[in-house]
Amino acid sequence: MNILILGPERKELTLYLESFGDTVKTTEQKIISQSEIVGWADFVISYGYTHIIRKKVLNLFPRKAINLHIAFLPWCRGSYPNLWSFLFDTPKGVTIHYLDAGVDTGDIIVQEKVEVQADDTLRTSHDRLITALEKLFYKRWPEIKSGRIRSTPQQADFPEFFERDRDRFEHLLTDGWDTPVAGLIGAGIEQIKNK
């Protein structure tokens, strides 16, 4: 099988997929349905990809295009999900879901809650989520690849967050990504109430 990873190069993930005898290519470039690499692929894995994938592309991969997301969907769709999970005090976790035309709105394949530590920062909690997500993927990939897992539709009425949304809360990130998460819990709710 030819597997296309959309997002940054991830050597460990590539080696894992190749261990099944599959061929793997990675790109961070925006893809379109006529892209040579799209025509080459049998399966698409989006992981840290910053472009929205158009429906025309997704139609080429029915139940063969997934996203790895560091949030417990349907909460915290879009960019910086870890940040939003603290600012709006939502469940923390990771999700693997099918891609659809929305932003992180596709049917959930598997997900898992992740406990964060009291002394975590945005950076350490992000690293914890990445580790949990990759562990979940490695454990469930054979079932995902074969389509043996029954997926669950997501609720539609949850917000999406984009990079531009972060600007409103930038002042709360006193130490950037090393800001302790304990001081961020629920701060987004408070800020919106006080506007």
SULZI-V219762 format. One record per residue. RES is the residue in three letters. OMEGA is omega in degrees with one decimal (* if undefined). D_FIRST is the distance of its C-alpha to the first C-alpha in Angstrom with 1 decimal. Layout:
BEGIN
RES|OMEGA|D_FIRST / RES|OMEGA|D_FIRST
END
This chain:
BEGIN
MET|176.0|0.0 / ASN|-176.1|3.8 / ILE|178.4|6.2 / LEU|174.6|9.8 / ILE|176.5|12.7 / LEU|-177.8|15.9 / GLY|-178.7|18.9 / PRO|176.5|20.4 / GLU|178.3|18.8 / ARG|-172.5|18.3 / LYS|-178.0|17.9 / GLU|178.2|18.0 / LEU|178.7|15.2 / THR|179.3|13.0 / LEU|178.4|14.1 / TYR|-179.0|13.5 / LEU|178.9|9.8 / GLU|179.7|9.6 / SER|176.3|11.7 / PHE|-179.1|9.1 / GLY|-179.8|7.7 / ASP|176.5|4.9 / THR|-173.6|6.3 / VAL|170.7|8.5 / LYS|-179.4|11.3 / THR|172.9|14.2 / THR|171.7|17.0 / GLU|-178.7|20.3 / GLN|175.6|21.3 / LYS|-178.5|21.9 / ILE|174.2|19.4 / ILE|-174.3|20.4 / SER|-179.4|18.8 / GLN|-179.4|19.6 / SER|179.1|18.0 / GLU|-178.1|16.1 / ILE|176.7|13.5 / VAL|177.8|13.2 / GLY|179.8|12.7 / TRP|-168.5|9.9 / ALA|171.8|7.9 / ASP|-175.5|6.1 / PHE|-178.5|7.5 / VAL|174.4|10.7 / ILE|176.3|12.7 / SER|-177.2|16.3 / TYR|-177.7|18.4 / GLY|-179.2|21.8 / TYR|-172.5|21.1 / THR|-179.1|24.5 / HIS|173.5|23.9 / ILE|-178.6|23.9 / ILE|-175.7|21.0 / ARG|-178.6|22.5 / LYS|179.5|22.2 / LYS|177.4|21.2 / VAL|-176.6|18.0 / LEU|178.0|17.4 / ASN|177.9|18.2 / LEU|-173.6|15.0 / PHE|-180.0|13.0 / PRO|-179.1|15.1 / ARG|179.1|14.5 / LYS|177.3|11.2 / ALA|-176.0|13.2 / ILE|176.3|15.1 / ASN|174.1|17.8 / LEU|-169.7|19.2 / HIS|-177.4|23.0 / ILE|173.8|25.9 / ALA|176.7|28.2 / PHE|-176.9|29.1 / LEU|17.5|28.4 / PRO|177.5|30.1 / TRP|169.7|32.4 / CYS|173.9|31.8 / ARG|174.0|29.4 / GLY|-175.0|28.7 / SER|176.3|29.7 / TYR|-175.6|31.4 / PRO|-179.8|30.8 / ASN|178.9|32.4 / LEU|-176.9|35.5 / TRP|-178.2|36.0 / SER|175.8|35.6 / PHE|-177.8|38.7 / LEU|-178.5|40.7 / PHE|173.8|40.4 / ASP|178.4|40.3 / THR|177.5|37.3 / PRO|177.7|35.1 / LYS|179.3|33.0 / GLY|-178.0|29.4 / VAL|-176.8|25.7 / THR|168.0|23.4 / ILE|-176.1|19.8 / HIS|174.3|19.8 / TYR|175.1|18.1 / LEU|171.0|18.8 / ASP|-175.0|21.5 / ALA|178.4|24.1 / GLY|177.2|26.3 / VAL|179.1|26.4 / ASP|-177.3|24.9 / THR|-177.1|26.0 / GLY|-179.4|22.9 / ASP|-179.6|22.8 / ILE|177.5|22.8 / ILE|176.0|20.2 / VAL|175.1|21.9 / GLN|-175.9|24.7 / GLU|174.9|27.2 / LYS|-179.7|30.6 / VAL|177.6|31.5 / GLU|173.7|35.0 / VAL|-177.4|36.4 / GLN|-178.9|39.4 / ALA|-177.7|42.8 / ASP|179.4|42.7 / ASP|168.7|39.3 / THR|174.7|39.0 / LEU|-179.1|36.5 / ARG|-177.0|34.7 / THR|177.3|34.8 / SER|175.7|33.8 / HIS|179.1|30.8 / ASP|178.4|29.8 / ARG|179.0|30.2 / LEU|178.4|28.0 / ILE|179.5|25.2 / THR|179.8|25.5 / ALA|-179.3|25.5 / LEU|-179.1|22.5 / GLU|177.4|20.3 / LYS|178.1|21.7 / LEU|179.6|21.0 / PHE|-178.7|17.4 / TYR|-179.4|16.9 / LYS|-171.5|18.8 / ARG|-176.5|17.1 / TRP|-178.6|13.4 / PRO|178.5|12.6 / GLU|179.0|14.7 / ILE|-177.9|13.5 / LYS|-177.3|9.8 / SER|-179.8|11.3 / GLY|-176.5|13.9 / ARG|-178.8|16.7 / ILE|177.0|18.7 / ARG|-178.2|21.5 / SER|-178.0|21.9 / THR|176.9|25.4 / PRO|176.9|26.7 / GLN|170.2|28.5 / GLN|-173.8|32.1 / ALA|-168.4|32.7 / ASP|176.1|35.9 / PHE|-176.1|34.7 / PRO|172.8|35.1 / GLU|178.5|32.6 / PHE|179.7|33.5 / PHE|-178.2|33.1 / GLU|-178.6|34.0 / ARG|179.6|37.3 / ASP|-178.5|38.2 / ARG|-177.1|38.4 / ASP|-178.9|41.4 / ARG|-174.7|43.7 / PHE|-176.7|43.1 / GLU|-178.1|42.8 / HIS|178.2|46.4 / LEU|-178.2|45.4 / LEU|-172.5|43.0 / THR|177.3|46.0 / ASP|-179.3|44.0 / GLY|-179.0|40.8 / TRP|174.7|37.8 / ASP|176.3|40.1 / THR|176.4|42.1 / PRO|-177.1|42.7 / VAL|-177.9|41.1 / ALA|-179.6|44.2 / GLY|-178.3|46.1 / LEU|-172.7|43.5 / ILE|178.4|43.2 / GLY|-176.9|44.4 / ALA|178.4|45.7 / GLY|178.4|43.8 / ILE|-179.7|45.5 / GLU|-178.2|48.9 / GLN|-179.6|48.4 / ILE|178.3|47.6 / LYS|-175.4|50.6 / ASN|-179.5|52.9 / LYS|*|52.1
END
